[in-house]
Amino acid sequence: MSVEEVLEATGFELVVPEQVPETRGPTPEELEQLERIDPQGLRFREVAGS
């Protein structure tokens, strides 16, 4: 999610630093592990929009 998307989805003003680090995405191995422990994809209900 980009800084702009977060700002649009937030109902109040945020203080955003000039440099915002980006969290890396999961590796293929991590995705495989997620599928094994959550085959029904329940994690997607937890964080909408992912």
N, CA, C and O of each residue as an XYZ file, in Angstrom:
200
protein
N       0.856     -1.163      0.000
C       0.000      0.000      0.000
C       0.904      1.229      0.000
O       1.874      1.292      0.757
N       0.595      2.176     -0.825
C       1.409      3.387     -0.926
C       1.007      4.403      0.142
O      -0.055      4.297      0.756
N       1.874      5.381      0.347
C       1.574      6.457      1.295
C       0.286      7.160      0.872
O      -0.550      7.492      1.712
N       0.133      7.380     -0.412
C      -1.065      8.060     -0.915
C      -2.325      7.259     -0.601
O      -3.348      7.829     -0.222
N      -2.250      5.939     -0.758
C      -3.409      5.091     -0.462
C      -3.753      5.134      1.027
O      -4.926      5.167      1.398
N      -2.741      5.134      1.863
C      -2.978      5.216      3.306
C      -3.631      6.542      3.649
O      -4.591      6.581      4.418
N      -3.116      7.636      3.084
C      -3.686      8.958      3.356
C      -5.144      9.036      2.917
O      -5.977      9.609      3.620
N      -5.456      8.460      1.752
C      -6.834      8.470      1.249
C      -7.765      7.647      2.135
O      -8.937      7.989      2.291
N      -7.248      6.564      2.715
C      -8.075      5.655      3.509
C      -8.162      6.060      4.975
O      -8.838      5.390      5.755
N      -7.497      7.138      5.363
C      -7.473      7.570      6.756
C      -8.392      8.775      6.929
O      -8.370      9.708      6.126
N      -9.184      8.741      7.968
C     -10.153      9.802      8.200
C      -9.608     10.977      8.986
O     -10.379     11.828      9.429
N      -8.308     11.045      9.169
C      -7.708     12.157      9.914
C      -6.332     12.455      9.311
O      -5.785     11.646      8.562
N      -5.792     13.604      9.639
C      -4.505     14.019      9.087
C      -3.368     13.217      9.709
O      -3.340     13.000     10.920
N      -2.450     12.789      8.887
C      -1.279     12.051      9.348
C      -0.023     12.875      9.139
O       0.070     13.639      8.178
N       0.932     12.725     10.024
C       2.244     13.317      9.836
C       3.090     12.273      9.119
O       3.349     11.196      9.657
N       3.517     12.595      7.908
C       4.263     11.640      7.096
C       5.690     12.158      6.928
O       5.889     13.268      6.433
N       6.683     11.367      7.336
C       8.061     11.804      7.163
C       8.446     11.858      5.690
O       7.780     11.263      4.843
N       9.510     12.564      5.396
C       9.967     12.685      4.008
C      10.348     11.329      3.425
O      10.018     11.025      2.279
N      11.037     10.522      4.208
C      11.438      9.179      3.780
C      10.592      8.141      4.513
O      10.681      8.019      5.735
N       9.779      7.399      3.780
C       8.939      6.359      4.361
C       9.480      5.014      3.877
O       9.443      4.733      2.679
N       9.981      4.182      4.787
C      10.516      2.886      4.355
C       9.398      1.964      3.896
O       8.259      2.074      4.351
N       9.732      1.063      3.000
C       8.764      0.101      2.490
C       9.110     -1.276      3.028
O      10.253     -1.722      2.930
N       8.128     -1.938      3.589
C       8.322     -3.291      4.093
C       8.384     -4.242      2.902
O       7.572     -4.152      1.981
N       9.341     -5.142      2.928
C       9.480     -6.094      1.825
C       8.287     -7.038      1.793
O       7.656     -7.297      2.818
N       7.992     -7.538      0.628
C       6.940     -8.531      0.483
C       7.464     -9.906      0.868
O       8.672    -10.082      1.029
N       6.581    -10.876      1.017
C       7.010    -12.225      1.389
C       7.756    -12.906      0.239
O       7.479    -12.664     -0.936
N       8.703    -13.756      0.610
C       9.431    -14.545     -0.382
C       8.518    -15.664     -0.883
O       7.496    -15.949     -0.259
N       8.870    -16.295     -1.993
C       8.066    -17.440     -2.456
C       7.966    -18.539     -1.389
O       6.919    -19.169     -1.244
N       9.049    -18.765     -0.651
C       9.021    -19.781      0.399
C       8.059    -19.386      1.519
O       7.334    -20.235      2.038
N       8.046    -18.113      1.892
C       7.123    -17.645      2.926
C       5.674    -17.756      2.463
O       4.798    -18.126      3.244
N       5.421    -17.440      1.204
C       4.065    -17.586      0.661
C       3.618    -19.045      0.687
O       2.463    -19.346      0.988
N       4.544    -19.943      0.370
C       4.229    -21.371      0.406
C       3.862    -21.813      1.818
O       2.918    -22.581      2.005
N       4.597    -21.336      2.800
C       4.292    -21.661      4.199
C       2.921    -21.113      4.605
O       2.158    -21.786      5.298
N       2.615    -19.893      4.172
C       1.303    -19.304      4.482
C       0.175    -20.152      3.907
O      -0.847    -20.363      4.560
N       0.364    -20.633      2.690
C      -0.661    -21.474      2.068
C      -0.836    -22.775      2.848
O      -1.950    -23.281      2.979
N       0.254    -23.307      3.360
C       0.164    -24.560      4.125
C      -0.568    -24.369      5.440
O      -1.351    -25.234      5.834
N      -0.333    -23.243      6.141
C      -0.972    -23.059      7.447
C      -2.343    -22.383      7.344
O      -3.111    -22.392      8.306
N      -2.648    -21.801      6.191
C      -3.938    -21.127      6.002
C      -4.490    -21.436      4.612
O      -4.628    -20.535      3.785
N      -4.810    -22.716      4.349
C      -5.245    -23.095      3.000
C      -6.565    -22.448      2.559
O      -6.817    -22.329      1.360
N      -7.409    -22.028      3.513
C      -8.675    -21.381      3.141
C      -8.534    -19.883      2.922
O      -9.502    -19.229      2.532
N      -7.357    -19.326      3.163
C      -7.141    -17.899      2.939
C      -7.832    -17.000      3.953
O      -8.207    -15.874      3.624
N      -8.005    -17.480      5.180
C      -8.670    -16.681      6.201
C      -7.906    -15.394      6.513
O      -8.497    -14.421      6.981
N      -6.600    -15.386      6.256
C      -5.799    -14.186      6.519
C      -6.268    -12.994      5.688
O      -6.064    -11.849      6.091
N      -6.881    -13.236      4.559
C      -7.348    -12.139      3.716
C      -8.569    -11.454      4.317
O      -8.830    -10.291      4.010
N      -9.313    -12.144      5.157
C     -10.453    -11.523      5.827
C      -9.976    -10.614      6.961
O     -10.674     -9.678      7.352
N      -8.791    -10.897      7.480
C      -8.234    -10.133      8.597
C      -7.768     -8.753      8.161
O      -7.950     -7.781      8.893
N      -7.167     -8.653      6.973
C      -6.635     -7.387      6.480
C      -7.253     -7.127      5.111
O      -6.733     -7.570      4.088
N      -8.348     -6.416      5.106
C      -9.057     -6.145      3.856
C      -8.191     -5.345      2.904
O      -7.424     -4.477      3.323
N      -8.317     -5.642      1.619
C      -7.591     -4.871      0.614
C      -6.205     -5.382      0.325
O      -5.503     -4.801     -0.503
N      -5.786     -6.436      0.969
C      -4.440     -6.962      0.730
C      -4.432     -7.815     -0.501
O      -3.388     -8.351     -0.873
